[in-house]
Amino acid sequence: MSPIWRTIKGFVLWSYGRTTWQYDVLCVLILAFIFLTPKSWFEKSELNYLRMHQSGSASAQRLVIRRENLAGNPDIREIERRVRTVTGRPEARVSNMREMRDDGGKVVAYEIDIE
């Protein structure tokens, strides 16, 4: 068996012990991946994903609603109604709303801060 195939087989089957240089290199690669990978690689980028997370205050939340989930040209009352339905909170109030646009400038979703 050639040395190249032996090396490939060694990495695939991981036949190296903890005191070898190969093990050290793998550990360095894992640590580099953990600390150097951008956070954006792990965030959901799909606009149809409903995300709610805590923001500045304990009661404020952020919600993303796709444009096609709203009828016609939505106004603030329509969006507030949708927010109350999605969150299940009849007292929910929209404190801020931002349009999310695609590369062509078309509104594809709304990012909504709710209280």
N, C-alpha and C positions, 0 to 999 in steps of 0.2 A: 504494500500500500504506500502511495506517495505521501510525502510530508504534508502537502496541502490538504489532501483528503483526511489525513490523521488529525490535522488541526481543526478542520470543519467538523469532523465527527466528535472531537473533544468538546467543542463549543456547543454542539447540538445536544449531545448526551451529558455534558458537563461532568467530565471525569477528573476535574482539577480539585485538589485539596485546598483547605483554608490558608495554608502557608505558602501558596504558589503566587507568582507574579500575575498570572491570569485572573486569579480570584481578586487580587488587589485592583487590577484594572477594571473588572466588572463592578466592584464596589464604588470606585471613583465615577464610573459612568452612571450608575444609579443615583449617586448623590448629585452629580451635575444635572441630571434630568430633573430631580426634585427641586433644586434651587434655581435653575436657570430657565425652566419652562415658563412661558408667559401665562398669566392667569386666564387670558382670553381663550386659550385652547380648551379650557374645561368649562366655560360658560355655555349655556344653551343659546344658540343663535337663531333658532326658529321663532318666527314672530307669532306663530299660533300657540306657542307655549305660554301658558298662564303662569306668571311668576309673581309671588307675593313674598316680600321680605321686609324686615324691619328697616326703617330709615331713622332719621334723627330722633324723633320722639318715640315713646313707647307705644303710642296708639296710632301713629301714622304708618301707612303701608303703601306700596307701589304695585300697580297692576298694569299689565299690557293686554290690550284687547285689539284683535285684528279688525280691520276695516270691514271685511265681509260679514262679520258677526253682528254688524249694526245695520239697521234698515235705512235706506235712502241716504240723505245728508243729515247726519245726527247733530242735534243740538245738545247743550249741556244737560237738559232734563232727560233726554233719551239715554245719554251716557250714564248719568246718575242712576237711572232705573236699571240699566244693565249691570252696573257695579253692585247695586243692592242684591240683584238676583244671583250674581256669581259668588259674592262673598257670603250671602245669607245673613247680612246685617242690614236690617231695615233702617237703621239710623245713619248708615254710611253717607258721608258727604265728600264731594270732589273738592279738593283744595287747590289742585293745579293740574293742568292737562297740556301735554306736548304731543304734536303730531310727529310720527315717524315716517319718513319718506324713503322711497327706493331711489336708485341712481337716476331715474327719469324725472324725479320730483313729484311722483304720485304718492298720495297718502296711503300707506299700507296698514298702519296701526296707530293706536293712541297709547301713550304712556301716561298713566293717571296716578296722581298722588291722592290717597283717600285718608280721611280721618274718622 
